[in-house]
């Protein structure tokens, strides 16, 4: 008996099938027969789509907020580095004036 190789589906295909099932325009058995997949798989993709729909809109806002936080942190660290460089230069100058190595 030969083993049948497992099929892999693209994310676009999964999204299209899950959206068809979610809309409910066609019954699942029609979606299954037209795409040659198992009904359980369609139900799983539909549930996954329902569970992750909110994340699609959150990612953009979360990424923007994360980028702003990173920029603020970088600015603060650059100011701190600049301050430390100035202090180091001042201390080096004063130690030379006082003859301290």
TAJO-V885079 format. One record per residue. N is the residue number from 1. RES is the residue in one small letter. SS is DSSP state (~ for helix, > for strand, _ for the rest). PHI is phi in whole degrees, 0 to 359 (none if undefined). D_CENTER is the distance of its C-alpha to the mean C-alpha in Angstrom with 1 decimal. Layout:
N/RES/SS/PHI/D_CENTER
N/RES/SS/PHI/D_CENTER
This chain:
1/x/_/none/42.7
2/x/_/269/39.8
3/x/_/277/36.3
4/x/_/274/34.1
5/x/_/288/30.9
6/x/_/291/27.7
7/x/_/273/26.1
8/x/_/244/22.5
9/x/_/245/21.0
10/x/_/288/18.5
11/x/~/300/15.4
12/x/~/295/17.4
13/x/~/296/20.4
14/x/~/299/18.9
15/x/~/296/17.5
16/x/~/297/21.0
17/x/~/294/22.9
18/x/~/297/21.0
19/x/~/293/21.5
20/x/~/300/25.1
21/x/~/292/25.6
22/x/~/291/24.0
23/x/~/295/26.2
24/x/_/77/29.2
25/x/_/293/31.1
26/x/_/251/32.0
27/x/_/293/32.7
28/x/~/300/30.6
29/x/~/296/33.6
30/x/~/287/33.7
31/x/~/298/30.0
32/x/~/298/30.7
33/x/~/291/33.8
34/x/~/285/32.5
35/x/~/253/29.4
36/x/_/54/31.2
37/x/_/230/28.7
38/x/_/279/29.5
39/x/~/299/29.5
40/x/~/296/27.6
41/x/~/297/24.7
42/x/~/297/24.6
43/x/~/295/24.8
44/x/~/295/21.9
45/x/~/297/19.6
46/x/~/296/20.9
47/x/~/297/20.2
48/x/~/296/16.6
49/x/~/297/16.2
50/x/~/297/18.0
51/x/~/289/16.0
52/x/~/253/12.5
53/x/~/297/13.8
54/x/~/294/13.2
55/x/~/295/9.5
56/x/~/299/9.6
57/x/~/274/11.4
58/x/~/287/10.0
59/x/~/302/6.6
60/x/~/297/8.9
61/x/~/293/11.3
62/x/~/294/9.3
63/x/~/293/8.0
64/x/~/297/11.7
65/x/~/294/13.1
66/x/~/297/11.4
67/x/~/293/12.8
68/x/~/295/16.1
69/x/~/297/16.4
70/x/~/296/15.8
71/x/~/298/18.5
72/x/~/297/20.8
73/x/~/295/20.6
74/x/~/297/21.3
75/x/~/299/24.2
76/x/~/296/25.6
77/x/~/292/25.6
78/x/~/295/27.2
79/x/~/297/29.9
80/x/~/295/30.5
81/x/~/297/30.9
82/x/~/300/33.2
83/x/~/297/35.3
84/x/~/293/35.6
85/x/~/295/36.7
86/x/~/298/39.3
87/x/~/297/40.6
88/x/~/296/40.9
89/x/~/296/42.8
90/x/~/297/45.1
91/x/~/295/45.8
92/x/~/296/46.6
93/x/~/295/48.9
94/x/~/293/50.6
95/x/~/292/51.1
96/x/~/293/52.8
97/x/~/298/55.0
98/x/~/271/56.0
99/x/_/78/56.4
100/x/_/260/53.8
101/x/_/270/51.9
